[in-house]
């Protein structure tokens, strides 16, 4: 065989090897993309584990103590519940900016009914839950039947509910001591118990049970499949026989009801009931947990378990930086990076599925 033929043969073999390498690399990337697409909670879970590991190594054994880890859960209980409500709405390709203020007015109504009006505490709770559900129903009707953009609708109802909250309450705070004496049941979710050295509250248990229940409903019921279908392609869902308007109304109503439940948990957590609670903070934290948790802002994709992991990531980062004595702005910076990273990963995963 001549030198020219040997050179051509070697060149052909090298091209084959490069092609095989490229194909293998591409195949591996696609497998990863498909895995992440089929398991949306994987990314936030990986980030959560890495966050715990990094702060554990940096801070030491103190961070890995059961007390610290359960304290993180206590701090994210309210945000985790609100995040679950926000997840339902975002899965339908919407967003609810009124979640936080619905929680606040529901808490104010519960407190006034039980403490000021002297109604039985359980009845006060039911009235508060009904008020939250009614606010959500209003959002759903405007989105489903008026076909108004969810962002505009919930921005409008945010202002309406906030103003109603201040007018109704006269901006008066109901003190912790008054709640404790006249309606101790409102503090139910603030009660804690020990499991070994871990300290858990009923609020944490409520958050976990709620998320697991919604996960089951979304993944194993017809209603859950309809929610995903409406978010993925509302026109196709309609053509397939799904009553998209009823689905949207049920989602927004349930989100309002969950926000009202978060109100009950917040009373247990905070003690007093303030009409001027940090509504904007709660809204942003709930949306942050949802986005970092891998719920696609375009609708139709994501796991509510990811929202729980997202809330835990924010809690771990906050606790870790506090224990390191870092400037609080580092938390804001890292949260922003996580949000942009989560949306970028979602876009990357969506390219695969097409």
Residue, then its C-alpha position, 0 to 999 in steps of 0.5 A: x500500500x502506498x504512502x498516499x493510500x495509508x494517509x487517506x485511510x488514516x484520515x478516514x479513520x480519524x474522521x470516523x472517530x471524531x464523528x463517533x465521539x461527536x455522536x456519543x457526546x450529543x447523545x449524552x447531552x440529549x439523554x441528560x436533557x430528556x432526563x431533566x425534562x421527564x424529572x423536573x424536580x431533579x435540578x432543584x434537588x441537586x442544587x439543594x444537596x450541593x448548597x447543603x454540602x457547600x455550607x456544611x463544609x464551610x461552616x462545619x458541624x453546626x450547619x448539619x445539626x438537626x436543630x439548624x436544618x429543622x429551623x430552616x424548615x420552620x422559616x420556609x413553612x409559609x413561603x412553601x405553602x404560598x409557593x404551592x398555590x403559586x405553582x398551580x397558577x404558573x402551571x396554567x401559564x399564569x401568575x398570581x401577584x395577589x397571593x400574599x395579600x390574600x393571605x394577609x386579609x384572610x389572617x385579619x378576617x380570622x383574627x377579627x372574627x375570633x378576637x374582636x367579634x368573639x365567634x368560635x375559632x373554627x368558624x372564624x377559620x372557615x370564614x377566613x378560608x372562604x374569604x381567600x377562596x372568594x378572592x381566588x374565584x374573582x381572579x379565576x372568573x376574570x382570567x377565564x371569562x373576561x380573558x384578561x392577562x393573569x398578570x394584569x388581573x392579579x395586579x389589579x386585585x392585589x391593589x383592591x384586596x390590599x385597600x380593602x384590608x386596610x379599610x376593614x382593619x383600620x390598620x390595627x394589629x391584633x396582639x399576640x396576647x389577645x389571640x393567645x387568650x381568646x383564640x388559642x386555636x389560631x396558634x395551632x401551627x406554631x406549636x412545636x414538638x421534638x423528634x430526637x434533637x430536631x424541633x418541628x412545628x405543625x406548620x412544617x408538617x402542614x406544608x409537607x402534607x399539602x405539597x405531597x397531597x397536591x403532588x398526588x393530585x397533579x400526577x394521578x388525577x384527571x384534574x391534575x392532567x387537565x391543569x398541565x394540558x391547559x398550561x401546555x397548550x390551551x387550544x389543544x386542551x379545548x379541542x380534546x374536550x377539556x373545559x379550560x375555563x372551569x380548570x382555570x377557575x378551579x385553579x385560581x380558587x384553590x390558590x386563594x384557598x391555600x393562601x388563606x390556609x397559609x394565613x392560619x399557619x402565619x398566625x401560628x408562626x408570627x403570633x400577632x396579626x398585622x394588616x401591614x405584613x410584608x405582602x410584597x416579600x411573601x409574593x416575591x419569595x413564593x414566585x422565587x421558590x416556584x421558579x427556582x423549583x423548576x416550574x416553567x413560567x411558560x406553563x405545562x411543565x414542572x413538579x410541585x416537589x421542585x417548589x418545595x426544594x426551591x423554597x428549601x434552597x432559599x432557606x439554606x442559602x439564607x441560613x448559611x450566609x447568616x451563620x457566616x456573618x455575610x452581608x444580607x445583600x449576598x442572599x439577594x445576589x445569589x437568589x437573582x443568580x438562581x432565578x436566572x439560572x433556573x429560567x435558562x435551564x428551563x429554556x435549554x430543556x424545552x429545546x430538547x423536547x421539541 
